[in-house]
């Protein structure tokens, strides 16, 4: 190894060695011996917490990675980073901190690794924001790094059906509408989350783990493993060993996270039916990696990529079912065989995508319908469409999987917060044909760009999923489906057209035509714009106030630097 890696990026001269004696003295107190100062020093960022089942098993995986790093000749040093559980904070004021936590995680990991001059980084994360937060930090630091996903939860079961956390959100609407009895509602809540791991469908956590595997930043097969299965422990240990080879070869994230790698990640997201949040997070990681990624790149890749996997929320199966039939390598090989993946991209294995997939079959196994044949996909094109129009001049993201209708023109029902909209749904004030508009929930206006899983799930539970649409400058959970359009930019807080919509205005959503349009003439809109005033930011001190001052448009990934 180079001198740089031997001495933790510090000089090896005798004089410098004397000057560094106080540093070594501190390190001896946490277990270093004379020989250890010649080893690469590895940061192991541990997202463990008992706040959420997504992260409750990360301590064990961190331990496995630490031991593997030590056995491979490195000196591991662990530190913790935060998490916010979207599922627990959903529908509350606390949800405003969710996207903010991505930046806190990125900043904290970067701060420790820069401050301690780490030679490499193993990041262990499970919940939605641990993953992009860690990846943003890796891209900023550009030291050898690998991501370890905490793994997915196994499905719950009730009344012959697989359950996920989204089942409970939909049950709220079903019970309120009288479609299920109280006892069924309670049983769904009791059984939906049977153990540790991230939400089980192709929601945001599993979407991002799949994307990062496709981009080459985590080990093959690791993104769909169950959190409680031993293979997850083995994969974490293997990741620790692999990192030492990355240091030896000086293979850093920016050599892996090329434009082509991002295109691979997007293609896999489209093929598996992933979360709208992938757009926001991949844009943010690309920004950190100084890769020019735009919304039009998502649309270009969507048009050519078939939706191959029948996963929740709009399908039947969960991530562990995909793992059983071949996981993300199967999907990648199918795409590679049809010229839809860049096979020459490097990965953390030290090999290219094509080399990693050389022994993988590109044909889905017989006797299953989790992954469909390339020739007969679930949908001919990807499910995340980028819509433009006078309501979203910078763009917006529509999720069109599982829809009977991909367009609607209807009267706007306008709500200046998620809570006001949720109350209208639960009080049966929403009718078929309505287009719900939830605004002032964007990155600045929220602040924090809350997810609208509660109202979208309640709409589904009420039986209105095929007849009511929703647009917002906020976000959606990976568990959301229906005719929904999020990330509307510019957002209401900065005077985007969504701020000018009035109750009863005609609104058109046309996913096929990629159009999001307020059907009001320009002269009238200009009069409304002249009269509009931005409301005060809801938080004037603390982390949310700082975030509101710094955060960019959702069309740029809602980044803060």
DASUL-V524447 format. One record per residue. N is the residue number from 1. PHI is phi in whole degrees, -180 to 180 (* if undefined). PSI is psi in radians with two decimals (* if undefined). Layout:
BEGIN
{{N & PHI & PSI} {N & PHI & PSI}}
END
This chain:
BEGIN
{{1 & * & 2.76} {2 & -73 & 2.84} {3 & -57 & -0.66} {4 & -55 & -0.79} {5 & -80 & -0.51} {6 & -63 & -0.75} {7 & -113 & 0.63} {8 & 55 & 0.74} {9 & 63 & 0.44} {10 & -112 & 2.75} {11 & -65 & 2.59} {12 & -103 & 0.12} {13 & -68 & 2.72} {14 & -61 & -0.78} {15 & -61 & -0.83} {16 & -61 & -0.64} {17 & -62 & -0.71} {18 & -64 & -0.77} {19 & -64 & -0.46} {20 & -89 & 0.08} {21 & -54 & -0.76} {22 & -61 & -0.62} {23 & -62 & -0.79} {24 & -65 & -0.64} {25 & -61 & -0.73} {26 & -63 & -0.69} {27 & -72 & -0.55} {28 & -60 & -0.58} {29 & -68 & -0.32} {30 & -110 & 0.35} {31 & 113 & -0.02} {32 & -73 & 2.47} {33 & -115 & 3.10} {34 & -53 & -0.79} {35 & -68 & -0.44} {36 & -71 & -0.35} {37 & -73 & -0.21} {38 & -93 & 0.07} {39 & -102 & 2.64} {40 & -64 & 2.42} {41 & -100 & 2.15} {42 & -112 & 2.19} {43 & -81 & 2.30} {44 & -119 & 1.78} {45 & -84 & 2.03} {46 & -108 & 1.99} {47 & -89 & 0.32} {48 & -61 & 2.38} {49 & -162 & 2.79} {50 & -100 & 0.24} {51 & -65 & -0.57} {52 & -144 & 2.55} {53 & -61 & -0.43} {54 & -58 & -0.61} {55 & -111 & -0.01} {56 & -69 & -0.33} {57 & -103 & 0.10} {58 & -73 & -0.44} {59 & -61 & -0.72} {60 & -66 & -0.72} {61 & -68 & -0.65} {62 & -61 & -0.75} {63 & -60 & -0.71} {64 & -65 & -0.73} {65 & -67 & -0.70} {66 & -61 & -0.84} {67 & -64 & -0.67} {68 & -67 & -0.71} {69 & -61 & -0.78} {70 & -63 & -0.79} {71 & -66 & -0.51} {72 & -84 & -0.03} {73 & 105 & 0.23} {74 & -106 & 2.94} {75 & -113 & 1.78} {76 & -79 & 2.43} {77 & -131 & 2.15} {78 & -100 & 2.62} {79 & -149 & 2.76} {80 & -98 & 2.72} {81 & -138 & 2.94} {82 & -88 & 3.00} {83 & -149 & 2.70} {84 & -125 & 2.28} {85 & -86 & 1.95} {86 & -59 & -0.75} {87 & -62 & -0.56} {88 & -84 & -0.64} {89 & -86 & -0.16} {90 & -55 & 2.34} {91 & 81 & 0.06} {92 & -119 & 2.97} {93 & -61 & -0.52} {94 & -62 & -0.42} {95 & -63 & -0.33} {96 & -64 & -0.34} {97 & -88 & -0.12} {98 & -64 & -1.03} {99 & -66 & -0.57} {100 & -57 & -0.63} {101 & -63 & -0.49} {102 & -58 & -0.76} {103 & -71 & -0.67} {104 & -63 & -0.75} {105 & -63 & -0.86} {106 & -59 & -0.81} {107 & -65 & -0.69} {108 & -69 & -0.73} {109 & -66 & -0.78} {110 & -60 & -0.77} {111 & -61 & -0.81} {112 & -65 & -0.81} {113 & -68 & -0.65} {114 & -70 & -0.77} {115 & -64 & -0.56} {116 & -105 & 0.12} {117 & 52 & 0.86} {118 & -69 & 2.56} {119 & -85 & -0.44} {120 & -160 & 2.94} {121 & -141 & 2.21} {122 & -109 & 2.09} {123 & -109 & 2.23} {124 & -115 & 1.98} {125 & -140 & 2.75} {126 & -133 & -0.68} {127 & -86 & 2.95} {128 & -49 & -0.76} {129 & -93 & -0.28} {130 & -59 & -0.67} {131 & -72 & -1.04} {132 & -64 & -0.56} {133 & -61 & -0.82} {134 & -65 & -0.69} {135 & -69 & -0.64} {136 & -60 & -0.79} {137 & -63 & -0.73} {138 & -60 & -0.74} {139 & -67 & -0.65} {140 & -68 & -0.79} {141 & -72 & -0.74} {142 & 55 & 0.74} {143 & -105 & 2.73} {144 & -50 & 2.31} {145 & -153 & 2.70} {146 & -147 & 2.54} {147 & -105 & 2.38} {148 & -115 & 2.00} {149 & -81 & 2.39} {150 & -70 & -0.33} {151 & 103 & 2.81} {152 & -94 & 2.69} {153 & -77 & 2.63} {154 & -81 & 2.68} {155 & -70 & 2.61} {156 & -84 & 3.00} {157 & -141 & 2.41} {158 & -161 & 2.35} {159 & 55 & 0.69} {160 & 77 & 0.17} {161 & -122 & 2.55} {162 & -74 & 2.44} {163 & -117 & 2.58} {164 & -132 & 3.12} {165 & -59 & -0.57} {166 & -64 & -0.47} {167 & -57 & -0.62} {168 & -73 & -0.67} {169 & -64 & -0.73} {170 & -69 & -0.57} {171 & -64 & -0.50} {172 & -59 & -0.86} {173 & -67 & -0.67} {174 & -64 & -0.77} {175 & -67 & -0.75} {176 & -62 & -0.56} {177 & -86 & 0.00} {178 & 76 & 0.34} {179 & -89 & -0.31} {180 & -137 & 2.63} {181 & -77 & 2.91} {182 & -59 & -0.72} {183 & -64 & -0.69} {184 & -64 & -0.73} {185 & -58 & -0.79} {186 & -67 & -0.67} {187 & -68 & -0.66} {188 & -61 & -0.80} {189 & -62 & -0.69} {190 & -69 & -0.55} {191 & -106 & -0.14} {192 & -64 & -0.62} {193 & -123 & 1.57} {194 & -82 & -0.12} {195 & -174 & -2.73} {196 & -79 & 2.70} {197 & 126 & 2.86} {198 & -79 & 2.74} {199 & -49 & 2.38} {200 & -79 & -0.36} {201 & -79 & -3.01} {202 & -83 & 1.10} {203 & -90 & -2.87} {204 & -66 & -0.74} {205 & -62 & -0.89} {206 & -68 & -0.52} {207 & -63 & -0.85} {208 & -70 & -0.65} {209 & -63 & -0.69} {210 & -65 & -0.74} {211 & -63 & -0.73} {212 & -70 & -0.60} {213 & -64 & -0.77} {214 & -64 & -0.54} {215 & -83 & -0.12} {216 & 93 & 0.20} {217 & -99 & 0.01} {218 & -143 & 2.91} {219 & -72 & 2.60} {220 & -55 & 2.45} {221 & 75 & -0.15} {222 & -73 & -0.33} {223 & -83 & -0.20} {224 & -121 & 0.17} {225 & -69 & 2.58} {226 & -76 & 2.43} {227 & -59 & -0.59} {228 & -94 & 0.03} {229 & -89 & 2.56} {230 & -66 & -0.46} {231 & -61 & -0.43} {232 & -67 & -0.71} {233 & -61 & -0.79} {234 & -64 & -0.69} {235 & -65 & -0.67} {236 & -64 & -0.73} {237 & -64 & -0.75} {238 & -62 & -0.62} {239 & -62 & -0.70} {240 & -62 & -0.73} {241 & -66 & -0.75} {242 & -61 & -0.63} {243 & -60 & -0.67} {244 & -63 & -0.62} {245 & -69 & -0.63} {246 & -61 & -0.69} {247 & -67 & -0.78} {248 & -59 & -0.68} {249 & -90 & -0.05} {250 & 52 & 0.78} {251 & -96 & 1.83} {252 & -105 & 2.87} {253 & -55 & -0.69} {254 & -70 & -0.30} {255 & -79 & -0.34} {256 & -97 & -0.74} {257 & -84 & 1.13} {258 & -87 & 3.02} {259 & -58 & -0.70} {260 & -63 & -0.65} {261 & -65 & -0.73} {262 & -63 & -0.67} {263 & -64 & -0.64} {264 & -62 & -0.77} {265 & -61 & -0.75} {266 & -64 & -0.74} {267 & -60 & -0.74} {268 & -68 & -0.70} {269 & -57 & -0.77} {270 & -66 & -0.71} {271 & -68 & -0.54} {272 & -97 & -0.06} {273 & 75 & 0.78} {274 & -78 & 3.13} {275 & -73 & 2.58} {276 & -59 & -0.47} {277 & -62 & -0.36} {278 & -59 & -0.61} {279 & -62 & -0.87} {280 & -62 & -0.83} {281 & -73 & -0.71} {282 & -67 & -0.61} {283 & -61 & -0.72} {284 & -69 & -0.73} {285 & -64 & -0.73} {286 & -61 & -0.70} {287 & -59 & -0.78} {288 & -66 & -0.59} {289 & -86 & -0.01} {290 & 59 & 0.73} {291 & -106 & 2.33} {292 & -82 & 1.62} {293 & -117 & 2.28} {294 & -126 & 2.92} {295 & -60 & -0.59} {296 & -65 & -0.47} {297 & -64 & -0.69} {298 & -63 & -0.76} {299 & -67 & -0.73} {300 & -60 & -0.77} {301 & -73 & -0.63} {302 & -57 & -0.76} {303 & -63 & -0.45} {304 & -105 & -0.09} {305 & -109 & 2.12} {306 & -77 & 2.66} {307 & -89 & 1.90} {308 & -103 & -0.27} {309 & -120 & 2.39} {310 & -99 & 1.30} {311 & -111 & 2.69} {312 & -61 & 2.55} {313 & -90 & -0.39} {314 & -93 & -0.17} {315 & -110 & -2.80} {316 & -100 & -0.50} {317 & -109 & 3.01} {318 & -119 & 3.03} {319 & -61 & -0.62} {320 & -65 & -0.50} {321 & -67 & -0.71} {322 & -63 & -0.70} {323 & -61 & -0.72} {324 & -63 & -0.52} {325 & -101 & 0.09} {326 & 138 & -0.18} {327 & 62 & -2.83} {328 & -65 & -0.58} {329 & -58 & -0.62} {330 & -62 & -0.82} {331 & -63 & -0.76} {332 & -63 & -0.71} {333 & -67 & -0.67} {334 & -60 & -0.77} {335 & -68 & -0.72} {336 & -62 & -0.76} {337 & -62 & -0.41} {338 & -109 & 0.36} {339 & 72 & 0.40} {340 & -108 & 0.17} {341 & -136 & 2.54} {342 & -86 & 1.84} {343 & -77 & -0.23} {344 & -91 & 0.05} {345 & -71 & 2.41} {346 & -74 & 2.72} {347 & -135 & 3.00} {348 & -66 & -0.25} {349 & -73 & -0.18} {350 & 87 & -0.13} {351 & -106 & 2.93} {352 & -81 & 2.93} {353 & -55 & -0.84} {354 & -62 & -0.70} {355 & -67 & -0.72} {356 & -61 & -0.60} {357 & -96 & 0.09} {358 & -56 & -0.64} {359 & -100 & 0.13} {360 & -92 & 2.37} {361 & -77 & 2.48} {362 & -97 & 0.27} {363 & -113 & 2.15} {364 & -59 & 2.50} {365 & -60 & 2.60} {366 & -73 & 2.70} {367 & 80 & 0.31} {368 & -141 & 2.75} {369 & -133 & 0.47} {370 & -73 & -0.87} {371 & -109 & 2.17} {372 & -93 & 2.72} {373 & -60 & 2.60} {374 & -59 & -0.58} {375 & -76 & -0.37} {376 & -132 & 1.17} {377 & -73 & 2.99} {378 & -63 & -0.75} {379 & -140 & 2.61} {380 & -71 & -0.44} {381 & -130 & 2.88} {382 & -63 & 2.92} {383 & -105 & -0.13} {384 & -106 & 1.77} {385 & -100 & 2.46} {386 & -95 & 2.03} {387 & -104 & 2.49} {388 & -128 & 2.92} {389 & 151 & -3.08} {390 & -69 & -0.26} {391 & -86 & -0.22} {392 & -152 & 1.27} {393 & -69 & -0.44} {394 & -94 & -0.18} {395 & 119 & 2.87} {396 & -156 & 2.93} {397 & -123 & 2.15} {398 & -111 & 2.44} {399 & -105 & 2.00} {400 & -112 & 0.18} {401 & -75 & 2.53} {402 & 74 & 0.31} {403 & -98 & 2.42} {404 & -78 & -0.55} {405 & -131 & 2.32} {406 & -106 & 0.19} {407 & -147 & 2.71} {408 & -159 & 2.50} {409 & -126 & 2.13} {410 & -158 & 3.07} {411 & -74 & 2.40} {412 & -74 & 2.34} {413 & -113 & 1.92} {414 & -101 & 2.28} {415 & -136 & 2.30} {416 & -90 & 0.20} {417 & -164 & 2.81} {418 & -62 & -0.71} {419 & -62 & -0.71} {420 & -64 & -0.68} {421 & -68 & -0.76} {422 & -60 & -0.71} {423 & -62 & -0.71} {424 & -64 & -0.67} {425 & -66 & -0.83} {426 & -70 & -0.43} {427 & -93 & 0.20} {428 & 60 & 0.67} {429 & -98 & 0.10} {430 & -106 & 2.41} {431 & -122 & 2.74} {432 & -54 & 2.38} {433 & 96 & -0.21} {434 & -71 & 2.61} {435 & -116 & 1.85} {436 & -77 & 2.36} {437 & -121 & 1.96} {438 & -110 & 2.06} {439 & -129 & 3.08} {440 & 59 & 0.56} {441 & -120 & 0.29} {442 & -77 & -3.03} {443 & -54 & -0.82} {444 & -85 & -0.72} {445 & -73 & -0.49} {446 & -58 & -0.98} {447 & -70 & 2.83} {448 & 112 & -0.11} {449 & 57 & 1.12} {450 & -60 & 2.71} {451 & -87 & 2.50} {452 & -102 & 0.69} {453 & -66 & -0.63} {454 & -62 & -0.92} {455 & -67 & -0.68} {456 & -68 & -0.66} {457 & -69 & -0.66} {458 & -65 & -0.64} {459 & -61 & -0.79} {460 & -61 & -0.82} {461 & -62 & -0.54} {462 & -78 & -0.10} {463 & 83 & 0.33} {464 & -107 & 0.18} {465 & -60 & -0.52} {466 & -94 & -0.04} {467 & -128 & -0.10} {468 & -123 & 2.37} {469 & -111 & 2.84} {470 & -144 & 2.30} {471 & -124 & 2.62} {472 & -158 & 2.68} {473 & -89 & 0.04} {474 & -86 & -2.81} {475 & -114 & 3.12} {476 & -125 & 2.61} {477 & -67 & 2.72} {478 & -62 & -0.30} {479 & -84 & -0.07} {480 & -78 & 2.46} {481 & -147 & 2.96} {482 & 119 & -3.14} {483 & -82 & 1.49} {484 & -128 & 2.49} {485 & -131 & 2.11} {486 & -121 & -3.08} {487 & 60 & 0.50} {488 & -61 & 2.17} {489 & -136 & 2.44} {490 & -67 & 2.61} {491 & -78 & 2.94} {492 & -62 & -0.67} {493 & -60 & -0.50} {494 & -103 & 0.22} {495 & 91 & 0.33} {496 & -60 & 2.80} {497 & -59 & -0.45} {498 & -59 & -0.45} {499 & -72 & -0.29} {500 & -100 & -0.06} {501 & -68 & 2.39} {502 & -117 & 2.68} {503 & -51 & 2.22} {504 & 92 & -0.22} {505 & -56 & 2.58} {506 & -80 & 2.26} {507 & -126 & 2.40} {508 & -117 & 2.24} {509 & -115 & 2.14} {510 & -133 & 1.65} {511 & -66 & -0.66} {512 & -65 & -0.70} {513 & -87 & 0.00} {514 & 57 & 0.76} {515 & -122 & 2.35} {516 & -129 & 1.88} {517 & -132 & 2.33} {518 & -95 & 2.04} {519 & -86 & 1.13} {520 & -131 & 2.37} {521 & -68 & 2.71} {522 & -59 & -0.67} {523 & -63 & -0.74} {524 & -65 & -0.71} {525 & -63 & -0.68} {526 & -66 & -0.64} {527 & -65 & -0.72} {528 & -65 & -0.70} {529 & -64 & -0.69} {530 & -64 & -0.53} {531 & -89 & -0.23} {532 & -76 & 2.49} {533 & -131 & 2.41} {534 & -68 & 2.29} {535 & -70 & 2.75} {536 & -64 & 2.57} {537 & -59 & 2.38} {538 & -69 & -0.39} {539 & -122 & 2.30} {540 & -108 & -0.19} {541 & -139 & 2.88} {542 & 83 & -2.96} {543 & -64 & -0.66} {544 & -70 & -0.60} {545 & -66 & -0.77} {546 & -63 & -0.73} {547 & -61 & -0.81} {548 & -60 & -0.59} {549 & -72 & -0.56} {550 & -98 & -0.50} {551 & -70 & 2.49} {552 & -88 & 3.12} {553 & -63 & 2.64} {554 & -60 & -0.48} {555 & -66 & -0.23} {556 & -113 & 0.19} {557 & 96 & 0.10} {558 & 53 & 0.89} {559 & -90 & 2.84} {560 & -119 & 0.20} {561 & -133 & *}}
END
